[in-house]
């Protein structure tokens, strides 16, 4: 939390955040701050071999919308796709 006010002051349009492995704690910290810019919370752990079901992703988006206004929400996988093979990337 000690860095949240500095993040809020940054000149950014959207901040992408790790969220999937923090049990939405990071998302809640931005909500508690009253963050009003674009926010891209990670939906699932892209490095996991588990491919999430559609229902899981839909549930996560509903949770995100409890903390982020829809016009500020950017849906992201978590951490990027850099360690994924093409079949794994397409599968997710």
C-alpha positions as CSV (number, residue, x, y, z in Angstrom):
1,X,0.0,0.0,0.0
2,X,2.9,2.4,0.5
3,X,3.4,2.8,-3.2
4,X,-0.3,3.1,-4.2
5,X,-0.4,6.9,-4.0
6,X,2.7,7.1,-6.3
7,X,1.0,4.8,-8.8
8,X,-2.1,6.9,-8.7
9,X,0.0,10.0,-9.5
10,X,1.6,8.3,-12.6
11,X,0.6,9.7,-16.0
12,X,-0.9,6.5,-17.4
13,X,-4.0,5.6,-19.3
14,X,-4.1,2.0,-18.2
15,X,-2.1,0.1,-15.5
16,X,-1.9,-3.7,-16.0
17,X,-1.6,-5.5,-12.7
18,X,-0.9,-9.0,-11.6
19,X,-4.1,-10.2,-10.1
20,X,-4.7,-13.9,-10.6
21,X,-2.2,-15.1,-8.0
22,X,-3.0,-12.4,-5.5
23,X,-6.6,-13.5,-4.9
24,X,-7.8,-10.1,-6.1
25,X,-5.8,-8.3,-3.3
26,X,-4.1,-5.9,-5.8
27,X,-7.5,-5.1,-7.4
28,X,-9.0,-4.3,-4.0
29,X,-6.1,-2.1,-3.2
30,X,-6.7,0.0,-6.3
31,X,-10.4,0.1,-5.5
32,X,-9.7,1.2,-1.9
33,X,-7.5,4.0,-3.3
34,X,-10.3,5.2,-5.5
35,X,-8.2,4.7,-8.6
36,X,-10.1,6.3,-11.5
37,X,-7.9,5.4,-14.5
38,X,-7.9,2.4,-16.7
39,X,-7.0,-0.8,-14.9
40,X,-6.1,-4.2,-16.5
41,X,-6.2,-6.9,-13.8
42,X,-4.9,-10.3,-14.7
43,X,-7.7,-12.8,-15.3
44,X,-5.9,-16.1,-14.7
45,X,-2.4,-17.4,-14.3
46,X,-1.2,-17.8,-17.9
47,X,1.8,-19.8,-16.7
48,X,-0.4,-22.5,-15.2
49,X,-1.0,-25.6,-17.4
50,X,-4.7,-25.3,-16.5
51,X,-6.8,-23.7,-19.3
52,X,-9.6,-21.9,-17.5
53,X,-13.2,-22.6,-18.5
54,X,-15.4,-19.8,-19.9
55,X,-17.5,-19.7,-16.6
56,X,-14.3,-19.0,-14.6
57,X,-13.4,-16.1,-16.8
58,X,-16.9,-14.7,-16.7
59,X,-17.0,-15.0,-12.9
60,X,-13.6,-13.1,-12.7
61,X,-15.0,-10.3,-14.9
62,X,-18.0,-10.0,-12.7
63,X,-15.7,-9.7,-9.7
64,X,-13.6,-7.1,-11.5
65,X,-16.7,-5.0,-12.2
66,X,-17.4,-4.8,-8.4
67,X,-14.1,-2.8,-8.1
68,X,-13.6,-1.1,-11.5
69,X,-16.0,1.0,-13.5
70,X,-16.7,-0.8,-16.9
71,X,-15.3,2.1,-18.9
72,X,-12.0,1.8,-17.0
73,X,-11.7,-2.0,-17.2
74,X,-9.3,-3.8,-19.6
75,X,-9.4,-7.6,-19.5
76,X,-5.9,-9.1,-19.4
77,X,-4.5,-12.6,-19.1
78,X,-1.9,-12.5,-16.3
79,X,1.8,-11.9,-16.9
80,X,1.8,-12.2,-20.7
81,X,2.2,-15.1,-23.1
82,X,6.0,-15.1,-23.3
83,X,6.6,-18.7,-22.0
84,X,3.8,-20.3,-23.9
85,X,4.1,-22.5,-27.0
86,X,1.7,-21.7,-29.9
87,X,-0.7,-24.6,-29.1
88,X,-0.9,-23.5,-25.4
89,X,-1.4,-19.9,-26.4
90,X,-4.2,-20.7,-28.9
91,X,-5.8,-23.1,-26.3
92,X,-6.1,-20.3,-23.8
